[in-house]
Amino acid sequence: MREVLEEPYEKAESWGQAVKGEEAFAEWRTAVREVASCPNVYVKVGGLGMKLTGFTFFENDMPPSSQDLEQAWRPYVENCINAFGPQRSMFESNFPVDKGMCSYPVMWNAFKRVAAGCSADEKTALFSGAAKKAYRLEV
């Protein structure tokens, strides 16, 4: 894998093994750290609203709040940010696919809640800076 990742590579998805147990999470966490050791790889933190992740909010009578999503998603999001650092982590949306679980504003508010303890520079990186750098955007 490392040979492939020596070339510029701009994304890795964050959701991995969501809700599949502690052993699966530990394996996923190890794999994320291995990929993060390649300095040219960025992680897109999102896609957690897709049904295939294993979260079951879509089965509830009421849609989840941003607090519900923050609590459920935090271990996955923080693992990615801790492994890649904020400078190579970017929040992203998989809408309209994610709308089966939550609304667009609720999803972004959940990300804001997870990032609440970050510095202003870290928040800038997570919400725009890493994407600008990874995709070489002049915005």
C-alpha positions as CSV (number, residue, x, y, z in Angstrom):
1,M,0.0,0.0,0.0
2,R,2.8,2.5,0.9
3,E,4.2,2.3,-2.7
4,V,0.8,3.4,-4.1
5,L,0.5,6.2,-1.6
6,E,3.8,7.7,-2.4
7,E,2.1,9.4,-5.3
8,P,-0.2,12.4,-4.5
9,Y,-3.4,11.1,-3.0
10,E,-6.0,13.4,-1.8
11,K,-8.6,11.5,0.1
12,A,-9.4,8.6,2.3
13,E,-12.9,8.1,3.7
14,S,-13.4,8.3,7.5
15,W,-16.3,6.0,8.2
16,G,-14.6,2.7,7.9
17,Q,-15.9,0.2,10.4
18,A,-18.6,2.2,12.2
19,V,-20.7,0.3,14.7
20,K,-19.2,-3.1,14.0
21,G,-17.7,-3.6,17.5
22,E,-14.6,-2.8,19.4
23,E,-12.3,-5.3,17.6
24,A,-13.4,-3.9,14.2
25,F,-12.9,-0.4,15.4
26,A,-9.4,-1.2,16.7
27,E,-8.4,-2.7,13.3
28,W,-9.9,0.3,11.5
29,R,-8.1,2.7,13.9
30,T,-4.7,0.9,13.2
31,A,-5.4,1.1,9.4
32,V,-6.2,4.8,9.6
33,R,-3.0,5.5,11.4
34,E,-1.0,3.6,8.8
35,V,-2.6,5.6,6.0
36,A,-2.1,8.8,7.9
37,S,1.7,8.1,8.1
38,C,1.8,9.0,4.4
39,P,2.2,12.8,4.5
40,N,0.5,13.3,1.1
41,V,-2.8,11.7,2.1
42,Y,-5.8,13.7,3.4
43,V,-8.9,12.3,5.1
44,K,-12.4,13.4,4.2
45,V,-14.3,13.2,7.5
46,G,-17.9,12.4,6.6
47,G,-20.1,9.8,5.0
48,L,-21.3,8.8,8.5
49,G,-24.9,9.4,7.5
50,M,-24.9,6.5,5.0
51,K,-26.9,3.5,6.1
52,L,-24.0,1.1,5.3
53,T,-22.0,2.6,8.2
54,G,-24.2,0.7,10.7
55,F,-25.7,3.7,12.5
56,T,-29.4,3.1,12.8
57,F,-30.8,6.6,13.4
58,F,-33.0,6.2,10.3
59,E,-35.0,3.5,12.2
60,N,-36.0,5.9,14.9
61,D,-39.4,7.7,14.9
62,M,-37.7,11.1,15.1
63,P,-34.6,12.2,13.3
64,P,-31.4,12.5,15.3
65,S,-30.2,15.8,16.7
66,S,-26.8,17.2,16.2
67,Q,-26.0,16.2,19.8
68,D,-27.0,12.6,19.0
69,L,-24.8,12.5,15.9
70,E,-21.9,14.2,17.8
71,Q,-22.0,11.5,20.4
72,A,-22.2,8.6,17.9
73,W,-19.7,10.0,15.4
74,R,-17.1,11.5,17.8
75,P,-14.9,8.4,18.2
76,Y,-14.6,8.0,14.4
77,V,-14.1,11.7,13.7
78,E,-11.6,12.2,16.5
79,N,-9.7,9.1,15.4
80,C,-9.2,10.6,11.9
81,I,-8.3,14.1,13.1
82,N,-5.9,12.7,15.7
83,A,-4.2,10.5,13.1
84,F,-4.0,12.9,10.2
85,G,-4.0,16.2,12.1
86,P,-6.4,19.0,11.4
87,Q,-4.2,20.3,8.5
88,R,-4.9,17.0,6.6
89,S,-8.5,16.4,7.7
90,M,-11.6,18.0,6.1
91,F,-15.2,17.7,7.0
92,E,-17.4,16.7,4.1
93,S,-20.9,15.9,3.1
94,N,-22.2,12.9,1.2
95,F,-25.6,14.6,0.6
96,P,-28.0,13.7,-0.8
97,V,-27.0,10.1,0.3
98,D,-26.6,11.1,4.0
99,K,-30.2,12.6,4.1
100,G,-31.5,9.1,4.8
101,M,-30.2,9.6,8.4
102,C,-30.2,13.3,9.1
103,S,-30.7,16.7,7.6
104,Y,-27.9,18.8,6.1
105,P,-27.8,21.4,8.8
106,V,-27.9,18.8,11.6
107,M,-25.0,17.0,10.1
108,W,-22.9,20.2,9.9
109,N,-23.9,21.2,13.4
110,A,-22.7,17.8,14.6
111,F,-19.3,18.5,13.0
112,K,-19.2,21.9,14.6
113,R,-19.9,20.3,18.0
114,V,-17.1,17.8,17.5
115,A,-14.7,20.6,16.6
116,A,-15.8,22.9,19.4
117,G,-12.7,22.3,21.4
118,C,-10.4,23.0,18.5
119,S,-8.5,26.3,18.0
120,A,-9.5,28.8,15.4
121,D,-6.7,27.7,13.1
122,E,-7.7,24.0,13.5
123,K,-11.4,24.8,12.7
124,T,-10.3,26.7,9.6
125,A,-8.3,23.7,8.5
126,L,-11.1,21.3,9.2
127,F,-13.9,23.3,7.5
128,S,-12.0,24.7,4.5
129,G,-8.2,24.9,4.7
130,A,-7.3,21.2,4.3
131,A,-9.7,21.0,1.3
132,K,-8.1,24.1,-0.3
133,K,-4.7,22.6,0.1
134,A,-5.6,19.0,-1.0
135,Y,-7.5,20.1,-4.1
136,R,-5.1,23.0,-4.8
137,L,-8.0,25.5,-4.7
138,E,-7.3,29.3,-5.1
139,V,-10.4,30.4,-3.2
